Amino acid sequence: MQPQSIPEVLNALDLIIARALAEEDAGGLFAYLYRRTTAEIARGIARGDFEDGPRMEAFDVVFANLYLDAHAQWKSGRAVPGCWALAFGQAAQHLALAQHLLLGMNAHINYDLALAGSTFMKGKPLSSLKTDFDRVNLILASLVNEIQERLGRVSPLLFLLDWLADDKDEAIVNFSMAKARAFSWQLAVELWPLQGAALEQRLQQADRTVVSIGRGIAHPKGFLLRKALWLVRSFENQPMSQAIAQIKA
Protein backbone atom coordinates (compact mmCIF):
# COMPACT_ATOMS: atom_id res chain seq x y z
CA MET A 1 0.00 0.00 0.00
CA GLN A 2 1.10 3.55 -0.68
CA PRO A 3 2.25 5.59 2.32
CA GLN A 4 -0.42 7.87 3.73
CA SER A 5 1.76 9.97 6.06
CA ILE A 6 5.30 11.30 6.21
CA PRO A 7 6.39 8.69 8.80
CA GLU A 8 5.19 5.99 6.39
CA VAL A 9 7.12 7.69 3.57
CA LEU A 10 10.26 7.67 5.71
CA ASN A 11 9.80 3.98 6.42
CA ALA A 12 9.40 3.26 2.71
CA LEU A 13 12.57 5.22 1.95
CA ASP A 14 14.42 3.27 4.65
CA LEU A 15 13.49 0.06 2.83
CA ILE A 16 14.80 1.42 -0.47
CA ILE A 17 18.06 2.51 1.18
CA ALA A 18 18.49 -0.90 2.84
CA ARG A 19 17.91 -2.65 -0.48
CA ALA A 20 20.39 -0.33 -2.19
CA LEU A 21 23.03 -1.14 0.43
CA ALA A 22 22.48 -4.87 -0.12
CA GLU A 23 22.57 -4.56 -3.91
CA GLU A 24 25.37 -1.96 -4.21
CA ASP A 25 22.81 0.24 -5.97
CA ALA A 26 23.80 3.86 -6.59
CA GLY A 27 20.12 4.77 -6.50
CA GLY A 28 20.42 4.62 -2.72
CA LEU A 29 22.29 7.94 -2.82
CA PHE A 30 19.22 9.81 -3.99
CA ALA A 31 16.96 7.81 -1.68
CA TYR A 32 19.07 8.93 1.30
CA LEU A 33 19.13 12.57 0.19
CA TYR A 34 15.38 12.49 -0.30
CA ARG A 35 14.85 10.92 3.10
CA ARG A 36 16.97 13.62 4.73
CA THR A 37 15.00 16.44 3.11
CA THR A 38 11.65 14.79 3.81
CA ALA A 39 12.54 14.42 7.49
CA GLU A 40 13.46 18.10 7.62
CA ILE A 41 10.16 19.09 6.02
CA ALA A 42 8.39 17.02 8.68
CA ARG A 43 10.25 18.99 11.35
CA GLY A 44 9.18 22.21 9.65
CA ILE A 45 5.57 21.11 9.73
CA ALA A 46 5.87 20.24 13.43
CA ARG A 47 7.38 23.68 14.11
CA GLY A 48 4.48 25.40 12.36
CA ASP A 49 6.64 26.78 9.54
CA PHE A 50 3.90 26.35 6.95
CA GLU A 51 0.59 28.13 6.43
CA ASP A 52 -1.25 24.83 6.40
CA GLY A 53 0.70 22.00 8.00
CA PRO A 54 -1.82 19.18 7.34
CA ARG A 55 -2.10 20.23 3.70
CA MET A 56 1.69 20.34 3.39
CA GLU A 57 2.00 16.80 4.75
CA ALA A 58 -0.69 15.52 2.40
CA PHE A 59 1.03 17.21 -0.55
CA ASP A 60 4.43 15.87 0.48
CA VAL A 61 3.01 12.34 0.58
CA VAL A 62 1.52 12.69 -2.92
CA PHE A 63 4.89 13.94 -4.14
CA ALA A 64 6.83 11.14 -2.44
CA ASN A 65 4.55 8.44 -3.81
CA LEU A 66 5.46 9.42 -7.36
CA TYR A 67 9.08 8.46 -6.63
CA LEU A 68 8.16 5.39 -4.58
CA ASP A 69 5.83 4.15 -7.33
CA ALA A 70 8.43 4.77 -10.04
CA HIS A 71 11.05 2.89 -8.03
CA ALA A 72 8.73 -0.09 -7.46
CA GLN A 73 7.69 -0.14 -11.10
CA TRP A 74 11.29 -0.04 -12.31
CA LYS A 75 12.34 -2.84 -9.98
CA SER A 76 9.47 -5.00 -11.25
CA GLY A 77 10.26 -4.32 -14.90
CA ARG A 78 7.31 -2.06 -15.60
CA ALA A 79 7.37 1.18 -17.58
CA VAL A 80 8.27 4.46 -15.86
CA PRO A 81 8.56 8.04 -17.13
CA GLY A 82 11.59 8.57 -19.33
CA CYS A 83 13.34 10.79 -16.80
CA TRP A 84 13.13 8.02 -14.20
CA ALA A 85 14.17 5.37 -16.71
CA LEU A 86 17.28 7.45 -17.35
CA ALA A 87 18.04 7.95 -13.65
CA PHE A 88 17.45 4.32 -12.65
CA GLY A 89 19.17 3.01 -15.75
CA GLN A 90 22.34 4.98 -15.03
CA ALA A 91 22.61 3.61 -11.48
CA ALA A 92 24.77 0.73 -12.69
CA GLN A 93 27.05 3.02 -14.71
CA HIS A 94 30.37 4.35 -13.48
CA LEU A 95 29.31 7.93 -12.89
CA ALA A 96 30.45 10.32 -10.19
CA LEU A 97 28.34 10.17 -7.03
CA ALA A 98 27.17 13.74 -7.67
CA GLN A 99 25.86 12.66 -11.07
CA HIS A 100 23.82 9.84 -9.53
CA LEU A 101 22.32 12.26 -7.01
CA LEU A 102 21.50 14.89 -9.61
CA LEU A 103 19.83 12.41 -11.95
CA GLY A 104 17.36 11.53 -9.18
CA MET A 105 16.86 15.16 -8.24
CA ASN A 106 16.27 16.09 -11.87
CA ALA A 107 13.49 13.53 -12.31
CA HIS A 108 11.83 14.11 -8.95
CA ILE A 109 11.94 17.92 -8.87
CA ASN A 110 11.67 18.91 -12.51
CA TYR A 111 8.99 16.32 -13.35
CA ASP A 112 7.37 14.71 -10.29
CA LEU A 113 6.98 17.91 -8.31
CA ALA A 114 5.04 19.64 -11.07
CA LEU A 115 2.80 16.61 -11.53
CA ALA A 116 2.23 16.37 -7.78
CA GLY A 117 1.33 20.04 -7.45
CA SER A 118 -1.06 20.09 -10.40
CA THR A 119 -2.72 16.82 -9.33
CA PHE A 120 -2.99 17.64 -5.64
CA MET A 121 -4.56 21.05 -6.29
CA LYS A 122 -6.86 19.97 -9.13
CA GLY A 123 -10.21 21.73 -8.65
CA LYS A 124 -8.69 24.13 -6.09
CA PRO A 125 -6.76 27.38 -6.58
CA LEU A 126 -3.18 26.34 -7.31
CA SER A 127 -1.94 29.75 -6.19
CA SER A 128 -3.01 28.99 -2.61
CA LEU A 129 -0.17 26.45 -2.41
CA LYS A 130 2.54 28.84 -3.61
CA THR A 131 3.62 30.28 -0.25
CA ASP A 132 4.16 26.87 1.35
CA PHE A 133 5.73 25.57 -1.88
CA ASP A 134 8.28 28.38 -1.69
CA ARG A 135 8.92 27.85 2.02
CA VAL A 136 10.29 24.42 1.19
CA ASN A 137 13.05 26.25 -0.72
CA LEU A 138 14.27 27.73 2.56
CA ILE A 139 14.45 24.27 4.13
CA LEU A 140 16.35 22.91 1.13
CA ALA A 141 18.76 25.84 1.20
CA SER A 142 19.50 25.14 4.86
CA LEU A 143 20.60 21.61 3.92
CA VAL A 144 22.95 22.46 1.05
CA ASN A 145 26.12 22.78 3.14
CA GLU A 146 25.31 19.63 5.09
CA ILE A 147 24.71 17.59 1.94
CA GLN A 148 27.92 18.88 0.36
CA GLU A 149 29.85 17.98 3.51
CA ARG A 150 28.36 14.49 3.59
CA LEU A 151 29.10 13.90 -0.09
CA GLY A 152 32.60 15.28 0.37
CA ARG A 153 33.34 12.48 2.86
CA VAL A 154 33.37 10.00 -0.01
CA SER A 155 34.14 12.33 -2.92
CA PRO A 156 37.27 14.30 -1.93
CA LEU A 157 37.59 16.04 -5.32
CA LEU A 158 33.97 17.19 -5.43
CA PHE A 159 35.19 20.79 -5.25
CA LEU A 160 36.33 20.52 -8.88
CA LEU A 161 32.69 20.69 -9.97
CA ASP A 162 32.22 23.95 -8.07
CA TRP A 163 35.38 25.26 -9.71
CA LEU A 164 33.86 24.63 -13.14
CA ALA A 165 30.49 26.18 -12.28
CA ASP A 166 31.06 29.18 -14.56
CA ASP A 167 30.45 26.92 -17.57
CA LYS A 168 26.81 27.93 -17.94
CA ASP A 169 26.03 25.35 -20.61
CA GLU A 170 26.64 22.32 -18.42
CA ALA A 171 23.65 20.94 -16.52
CA ILE A 172 25.68 19.07 -13.91
CA VAL A 173 27.56 22.07 -12.52
CA ASN A 174 24.63 24.46 -12.79
CA PHE A 175 21.83 22.29 -11.39
CA SER A 176 20.09 24.31 -8.70
CA MET A 177 17.27 23.08 -6.49
CA ALA A 178 15.80 26.60 -6.41
CA LYS A 179 15.87 26.88 -10.21
CA ALA A 180 14.48 23.37 -10.61
CA ARG A 181 11.63 24.13 -8.21
CA ALA A 182 10.87 27.39 -10.06
CA PHE A 183 10.77 25.40 -13.32
CA SER A 184 8.53 22.84 -11.65
CA TRP A 185 6.09 25.46 -10.36
CA GLN A 186 5.72 26.96 -13.83
CA LEU A 187 5.12 23.51 -15.26
CA ALA A 188 2.51 22.85 -12.55
CA VAL A 189 0.74 26.06 -13.58
CA GLU A 190 0.61 24.75 -17.16
CA LEU A 191 -0.56 21.28 -16.15
CA TRP A 192 -3.18 22.32 -13.58
CA PRO A 193 -6.02 23.24 -15.99
CA LEU A 194 -5.36 20.41 -18.45
CA GLN A 195 -7.22 17.12 -18.68
CA GLY A 196 -7.29 14.02 -20.83
CA ALA A 197 -5.22 13.97 -24.02
CA ALA A 198 -4.01 17.55 -23.56
CA LEU A 199 -2.61 16.68 -20.14
CA GLU A 200 -0.91 13.54 -21.43
CA GLN A 201 0.62 15.42 -24.34
CA ARG A 202 2.05 18.14 -22.09
CA LEU A 203 3.41 15.54 -19.67
CA GLN A 204 5.17 13.76 -22.52
CA GLN A 205 6.70 17.05 -23.65
CA ALA A 206 7.84 17.79 -20.10
CA ASP A 207 9.31 14.33 -19.74
CA ARG A 208 11.35 14.81 -22.91
CA THR A 209 12.67 18.11 -21.58
CA VAL A 210 13.66 16.56 -18.25
CA VAL A 211 15.28 13.61 -20.04
CA SER A 212 17.35 16.09 -22.04
CA ILE A 213 18.53 17.75 -18.83
CA GLY A 214 19.34 14.33 -17.40
CA ARG A 215 21.41 13.38 -20.40
CA GLY A 216 23.42 16.54 -19.90
CA ILE A 217 24.08 15.45 -16.32
CA ALA A 218 25.02 11.89 -17.23
CA HIS A 219 27.00 12.71 -20.38
CA PRO A 220 28.21 16.31 -20.32
CA LYS A 221 29.75 17.72 -23.49
CA GLY A 222 32.40 20.02 -22.06
CA PHE A 223 35.94 18.66 -22.33
CA LEU A 224 37.13 20.16 -19.03
CA LEU A 225 34.08 18.90 -17.19
CA ARG A 226 34.49 15.37 -18.55
CA LYS A 227 38.12 15.38 -17.40
CA ALA A 228 37.13 16.75 -14.00
CA LEU A 229 34.48 14.06 -13.61
CA TRP A 230 37.05 11.41 -14.48
CA LEU A 231 39.25 12.73 -11.67
CA VAL A 232 36.33 12.96 -9.25
CA ARG A 233 35.30 9.36 -10.02
CA SER A 234 38.86 8.07 -9.71
CA PHE A 235 38.91 9.11 -6.04
CA GLU A 236 35.48 7.58 -5.33
CA ASN A 237 36.82 4.06 -5.16
CA GLN A 238 34.87 2.53 -2.27
CA PRO A 239 31.94 0.12 -2.79
CA MET A 240 28.60 1.90 -3.19
CA SER A 241 27.28 0.41 0.05
CA GLN A 242 30.25 1.86 1.92
CA ALA A 243 29.81 5.26 0.27
CA ILE A 244 26.12 5.40 1.20
CA ALA A 245 26.90 4.29 4.77
CA GLN A 246 29.54 7.02 5.15
CA ILE A 247 27.21 9.69 3.77
CA LYS A 248 24.50 8.60 6.21
CA ALA A 249 26.82 8.44 9.24
RAWO-V643842 format. One record per residue. N is the residue number from 1. RES is the residue in three letters. PHI is phi in whole degrees, -180 to 180 (999 if undefined). OMEGA is omega in whole degrees, 0 to 359 (* if undefined). NEAR is the number of other ideal C-beta (glycine too) atoms within 10 Angstrom. Layout:
N,RES,PHI,OMEGA,NEAR  N,RES,PHI,OMEGA,NEAR
This chain:
1,MET,999,178,4  2,GLN,-68,173,13  3,PRO,-58,180,16  4,GLN,-116,180,12  5,SER,-150,179,13  6,ILE,-64,175,20  7,PRO,-56,178,12  8,GLU,-69,175,16  9,VAL,-62,181,26  10,LEU,-61,178,16  11,ASN,-64,179,12  12,ALA,-64,178,20  13,LEU,-66,176,25  14,ASP,-59,179,13  15,LEU,-66,179,12  16,ILE,-65,180,22  17,ILE,-64,179,22  18,ALA,-62,178,12  19,ARG,-65,179,15  20,ALA,-64,178,22  21,LEU,-63,181,18  22,ALA,-70,186,10  23,GLU,-102,184,15  24,GLU,55,186,15  25,ASP,-98,181,21  26,ALA,-65,177,25  27,GLY,-61,178,25  28,GLY,-65,178,28  29,LEU,-63,178,26  30,PHE,-65,180,27  31,ALA,-58,179,24  32,TYR,-68,180,23  33,LEU,-58,181,21  34,TYR,-68,177,23  35,ARG,-63,181,21  36,ARG,-61,182,16  37,THR,-71,179,18  38,THR,-65,177,17  39,ALA,-63,180,15  40,GLU,-71,175,16  41,ILE,-64,177,23  42,ALA,-60,177,19  43,ARG,-64,178,10  44,GLY,-64,177,19  45,ILE,-63,180,19  46,ALA,-64,179,11  47,ARG,-77,183,9  48,GLY,83,182,8  49,ASP,-73,186,16  50,PHE,-108,178,20  51,GLU,-62,183,13  52,ASP,-137,184,14  53,GLY,-60,180,16  54,PRO,-60,178,9  55,ARG,-65,181,17  56,MET,-64,178,22  57,GLU,-64,180,20  58,ALA,-62,178,15  59,PHE,-66,181,23  60,ASP,-62,179,22  61,VAL,-69,177,20  62,VAL,-59,179,17  63,PHE,-61,182,24  64,ALA,-61,183,25  65,ASN,-65,176,19  66,LEU,-65,176,19  67,TYR,-70,182,23  68,LEU,-61,179,21  69,ASP,-67,180,15  70,ALA,-62,179,23  71,HIS,-63,180,24  72,ALA,-64,180,15  73,GLN,-65,179,16  74,TRP,-63,182,18  75,LYS,-65,181,15  76,SER,-97,176,7  77,GLY,82,179,6  78,ARG,-92,183,10  79,ALA,-70,176,10  80,VAL,-134,175,19  81,PRO,-54,184,21  82,GLY,-57,181,18  83,CYS,-65,177,27  84,TRP,-77,176,28  85,ALA,-60,177,18  86,LEU,-65,182,22  87,ALA,-62,181,32  88,PHE,-68,182,22  89,GLY,-68,180,15  90,GLN,-84,184,21  91,ALA,-61,180,21  92,ALA,-89,182,13  93,GLN,-88,183,12  94,HIS,-87,177,10  95,LEU,-102,172,22  96,ALA,-66,180,25  97,LEU,-57,179,20  98,ALA,-61,178,22  99,GLN,-65,178,23  100,HIS,-60,179,25  101,LEU,-62,185,23  102,LEU,-68,177,26  103,LEU,-63,176,31  104,GLY,-67,179,25  105,MET,-64,180,20  106,ASN,-59,181,27  107,ALA,-67,188,29  108,HIS,-78,181,25  109,ILE,-87,185,21  110,ASN,-69,182,24  111,TYR,-112,185,28  112,ASP,-60,186,23  113,LEU,-64,178,23  114,ALA,-64,179,25  115,LEU,-63,179,21  116,ALA,-62,181,22  117,GLY,-63,182,24  118,SER,-68,180,22  119,THR,-73,183,16  120,PHE,-63,184,19  121,MET,-100,179,20  122,LYS,-58,181,13  123,GLY,83,177,5  124,LYS,-127,181,11  125,PRO,-65,180,9  126,LEU,-61,183,18  127,SER,-61,181,11  128,SER,-68,179,13  129,LEU,-88,193,20  130,LYS,-61,183,16  131,THR,-62,180,11  132,ASP,-69,176,19  133,PHE,-58,181,21  134,ASP,-72,180,13  135,ARG,-67,175,15  136,VAL,-62,178,22  137,ASN,-57,180,13  138,LEU,-66,178,11  139,ILE,-65,179,15  140,LEU,-63,180,17  141,ALA,-62,181,11  142,SER,-69,182,11  143,LEU,-98,187,15  144,VAL,-58,182,12  145,ASN,-62,179,9  146,GLU,-63,181,11  147,ILE,-65,178,17  148,GLN,-63,179,14  149,GLU,-65,180,11  150,ARG,-64,180,18  151,LEU,-67,179,20  152,GLY,-65,177,13  153,ARG,-62,184,12  154,VAL,-117,180,20  155,SER,-135,189,21  156,PRO,-65,179,11  157,LEU,-103,180,17  158,LEU,-57,182,19  159,PHE,-59,180,13  160,LEU,-62,180,19  161,LEU,-70,175,21  162,ASP,-65,181,10  163,TRP,-63,181,12  164,LEU,-94,188,19  165,ALA,-68,177,11  166,ASP,-77,177,9  167,ASP,-79,191,15  168,LYS,-69,182,7  169,ASP,-91,186,11  170,GLU,-104,185,20  171,ALA,-63,188,18  172,ILE,-68,183,26  173,VAL,-91,181,23  174,ASN,-117,178,14  175,PHE,-67,181,21  176,SER,-130,178,11  177,MET,-62,180,17  178,ALA,-64,179,13  179,LYS,-66,180,12  180,ALA,-63,180,21  181,ARG,-69,176,19  182,ALA,-65,176,13  183,PHE,-59,183,20  184,SER,-65,179,24  185,TRP,-63,179,17  186,GLN,-62,177,11  187,LEU,-65,177,23  188,ALA,-60,177,22  189,VAL,-60,179,15  190,GLU,-71,184,14  191,LEU,-76,191,21  192,TRP,-53,182,20  193,PRO,-85,187,11  194,LEU,-85,177,15  195,GLN,-143,171,9  196,GLY,56,185,7  197,ALA,-63,180,8  198,ALA,-64,178,11  199,LEU,-65,181,17  200,GLU,-62,179,11  201,GLN,-64,181,11  202,ARG,-69,177,16  203,LEU,-64,178,18  204,GLN,-64,177,12  205,GLN,-63,180,12  206,ALA,-63,180,21  207,ASP,-61,179,20  208,ARG,-62,178,11  209,THR,-64,182,15  210,VAL,-70,174,28  211,VAL,-61,179,21  212,SER,-62,176,13  213,ILE,-63,180,22  214,GLY,-62,178,28  215,ARG,-63,176,17  216,GLY,-66,176,19  217,ILE,-73,184,25  218,ALA,-76,185,20  219,HIS,-136,181,14  220,PRO,-64,184,21  221,LYS,-91,186,12  222,GLY,-63,182,16  223,PHE,-62,182,8  224,LEU,-64,180,13  225,LEU,-67,178,19  226,ARG,-61,178,12  227,LYS,-67,179,12  228,ALA,-63,179,21  229,LEU,-65,176,23  230,TRP,-61,178,11  231,LEU,-67,180,11  232,VAL,-58,181,21  233,ARG,-63,184,17  234,SER,-66,178,10  235,PHE,-101,175,14  236,GLU,-105,191,19  237,ASN,-105,179,9  238,GLN,-89,174,12  239,PRO,-57,183,10  240,MET,-60,179,22  241,SER,-62,179,15  242,GLN,-70,179,13  243,ALA,-63,180,22  244,ILE,-62,179,24  245,ALA,-61,180,16  246,GLN,-69,178,13  247,ILE,-65,181,22  248,LYS,-74,189,13  249,ALA,-60,*,7
